[in-house]
Amino acid sequence: MSIKQQIWYWFKRVILLLFIGMIAFLGYYHKEATYGIRQGLGQLDIMFNAKPLDVYLADTSFTEEQKSKIRLIQEIRQFTVDSLGLDKSNSYTKLYNQHGNPILWTVTACAPFNFEAKRWSFPIFGTFSYKGFFDKQLAKQARDKLRDEGFDAEVGEVSAWSTLGVLNDPILSNMLNRNVGSLSRLIIHELTHGTLYVKNSVSYNENLADFVGDEGAKRFLIYKYGRHSIEYVTYMARKEDRKVFSEYILKGTKELDSLYLSFPESMSVDQKNELKNKKISEITKGIQHLQFANDRYCDYFSDFTPNNTFFMGFKRYRGKQNEFKEEFDNQFNGDFHAYMTYLKETYKPLF
């Protein structure tokens, strides 16, 4: 057998082995593969239809306020690199026009009588406690299936997400409806995910991004507008409202957790639900006794009753804020570059 024939012989066998491996992978992970293909197609549709920012800056259908926020996002991007120590990327250098429509929904689920989240595992990416869908009907179907299995489950609309540095995420046009403080916080939150995302640690990742987004937005607003500006003062007032609300919901979450732990094994599901619903009713009504700068929080539960997924979400995003703040201030003296360097050296990023 000549060298050319030997090369062709081994090439065919490598291709055959790869093909067999792919078939075996798809057979074992067929549900995950189907889901991944759907998500990939949805994401690619957004990436392929996102256009350079100059197109929208010259578009007369976009208002001057929207255009000013497109430019503002470019300043925020640079600020995160210069002042917060986040990695430089090309995210938010294009824009996808949603035409006012939502484009992504997440399904979350939780055990009915404890705060154990439903988790989904995906090869390479790890474990997540939520699932995203570009098709709302598929999200509702997944939610209903989980409810049939006994979970508390909900569908939530997503206003932004990160591809964790794998792709260059575009600006979503609905982002431009936010005020400058909220927009700053959102962009910094998502860019934090692109800098550091620890595998199988959703709670850590979301709490970190929320902390960096909040603290980073404060610093950006001072840098851009000044400490006495209406932008900064408004942001801080709303931040205090978020803090009061979050701490109240986290307190309610602990009370619910204590209630669930008190349930004896002999207690019926109906009895458990009765006590659970009574406690949740107490929590939602108690919001009326809190002091907010913006009264909209008093009507937060006027059109829905939360279940375990709602309370679990606050644990995921806000439960460790004080821990990050203490570490940041006490060990790094408020130095973002030092802090982010430490985090990237300590925790292995997903990519």
Sequence and secondary structure as in RCSB ss.txt:
>XXXX:A:sequence
MSIKQQIWYWFKRVILLLFIGMIAFLGYYHKEATYGIRQGLGQLDIMFNAKPLDVYLADTSFTEEQKSKIRLIQE
IRQFTVDSLGLDKSNSYTKLYNQHGNPILWTVTACAPFNFEAKRWSFPIFGTFSYKGFFDKQLAKQARDKLRDEG
FDAEVGEVSAWSTLGVLNDPILSNMLNRNVGSLSRLIIHELTHGTLYVKNSVSYNENLADFVGDEGAKRFLIYKY
GRHSIEYVTYMARKEDRKVFSEYILKGTKELDSLYLSFPESMSVDQKNELKNKKISEITKGIQHLQFANDRYCDY
FSDFTPNNTFFMGFKRYRGKQNEFKEEFDNQFNGDFHAYMTYLKETYKPLF
>XXXX:A:secstr
  HHHHHHHHHHHHHHHHHHHHHHHHHHTHHHHHHHHHHHHHHHHHHHH EEHHHHHT TTS HHHHHHHHHHHH
HHHHHHHHH      TTSEEE  TT    EEEEEE TTS  B  EEETTTEEES EEESSHHHHHHHHHHHHHTT
 EEEEEE S    TTSS   EEGGGGGS HHHHHHHHHHHHHHHH  BTT HHHHHHHHHHHHHHHHHHHHHHHH
 TTSHHHHHHHHHHHHHHHHHHHHHHHHHHHHHHHHH  TTS HHHHHHHHHHHHHHHHHHGGGS  SSGGGGGT
TSS    HHHHHHHHHHHTTHHHHHHHHHHHHTT HHHHHHHHHHHS B  
